[in-house]
Amino acid sequence: MKIEDFIAHLEEEYEDLAPGSLTPGSVFREVFEWNSINALILIAMVKTEYDVTINAEDIATSQTVQDLFRIIESRVQ
């Protein structure tokens, strides 16, 4: 599992994100409009792509794309 692949999945999932617009250090809430719908999209994408469950608390405690990736990576089996 590589962060580059995770970023590519995020950029594909959200229409507002141009390819190449995210980096591991990007503060994802500042890159595009963050709301509850986008949180649900992220939760579903992570479950589908990685078979990992994340929740609202995981998202709330994450600031950057790298933070989210670390949580997901720690739960991949």
N, C-alpha and C positions, 0 to 999 in steps of 0.2 A: 504494500500500500504506500503510495507516494502522494505527497501534498500537491504536486502538479496535477495529478489525476483528480484529486478532490476539488481543486480550483476549477478545472475544466468542467466537472459535473455541475458545480455551482453556476458557472457562466452559461452553461446550456439550459439550466433549469429556470433561471430568471431572465426574462426577455429584456429587462432594462440594463443588463450587464453586457457590455461589449467584450468580445474575446480579448484576453490580455489585460483587462482592466483591474483584475485582482492580483494581489501578491500575498504571501503569507502574513505580512504585517498590516494588511489592509484592515481598517476598522469597518466591519461589514455593515454596521448600522448607518455609517456615513456615506457609503458608496451608492446606496439606493434607498428608496423609501422603505423603511422597516415598519411592519405592522403585524398583526396577528395572523393574517393570511400568509404572509411570507414566512412566518415562523412555522406554520403548519406545512407549508411546502418543503421547508428545510427538513423538518422531522420526517416527512414521508420519503423524501429523496434519500436520506441517510438510511432509513429502514430498507428501502428497495435496493439501493446500490451496495450497501455494506452489511445488511442484516443486523444492524445495531439500533437500539432504541435510545434516543435522547429525549429530554423533556425541556419544559420551559425554563426550569432552573439552570440546566446546562447552558442554554442559550443566554440567559440573563447574566451568568457569571463569566461568559466569554466576551472578550472585547474584539479580538482579531480573528482572522481566518485560521491562523496557527493555533489559537486557543481551542477553537471548535475541532480542528483536526486532531489535536492531542487527546481530547475527550473521546472522540470516535476511535482513534487508534488504540487507546487503552482498553476498549471494549470489544475489539475485533477478536474473534476466536479462531 
